Amino acid sequence: MTATEMFREHGRYAFRLLRRLGVHEADVDDVLQEVFVVVHRKLSEFDPSRSRRAWVYGICVRLAASHHRTRRNRRELPVEQESEPIDDAATPLELVEARKKLAFLDRMLAELPEPKREVFVLHMIEDLPMHEVAEALGCPLHTAYTRFYAAKKMFEAAVRRARAQKSLP
């Protein structure tokens, strides 16, 4: 498999994952490009008996974390995030509602600490089986489960707070 084929197979999901991991809209294309530069560079070292998806997602997680460190060090103000493209066939009202829901999800995810957000996004949103999440993050399976359950509790608490403040979409 070539890097181009990997991009065709995983590019869209990698883009969405980077957004869910908090990479700002203004930077997501650059970080996505970095992901597939790494894929191209490391493809010869990839073990084909392992999950390609988990490998690409692991690269995404590491580069998203690196991106966050760089932004913190530069002390930049966050750029308003615009959600990923939504179905072109949707009505204007449906588009507005979908964007509100995606923005709400982004706000709730932003409340999670990075290691917990990574596990939550990979398992809950991207539907990776937990063993692939652990593989992607390079952590023991038990650690991935522990982070997930903690993240789930934190996410649910954030949603409850938003409901109490009536800031749900």
C-alpha positions, 0 to 999 in steps of 0.5 A: 500500500502506498501513502497515496492509497493510505490518504484515500483510505484514511484522509477524511477520517484523519481530518475529522479526528484532528478537528475532534482532537482540537486542532484549529480550523486554520491549522488542520490542513497543515497538520493533516499534511504532516500526518501523511508525510509521516505515513509516507516516511514510515510506511516501510516500517509499518507492520502489515499484521497491525491495523492501518487505521490505528497506525494512522490515528496514532500518528494523528494523535501524536501530531495533534498533541505536538500542535497543541504544545506549539500553540501553547508555547506561542500563546496564540488566541484560539481561532474560532473553529468552523465545523467540518463540511456537512451534507450538501443536500441539507436544507439551510435550517438543517445546516444551521442545526448541524453546525450548532450540534458540532460546535457544542460537541467541540466545546464539550470535547475541549473540556476533556484533558488531552489524554482522555479526549484522545481515547474518548474521540477514538473510541466513542466518535471514531468507533475504533475498538478499544484494542486499536485505541490502545495500539494507536496511543501506545498504551496498555489496554487497561490504561485506555479503558481507564482513560475512556471511563474517566473521559465519559464521566467528565463528558457527561458532567460537562453536558449536564452543566451545559443543560443546567445553563441551557447552552445546549444546541 
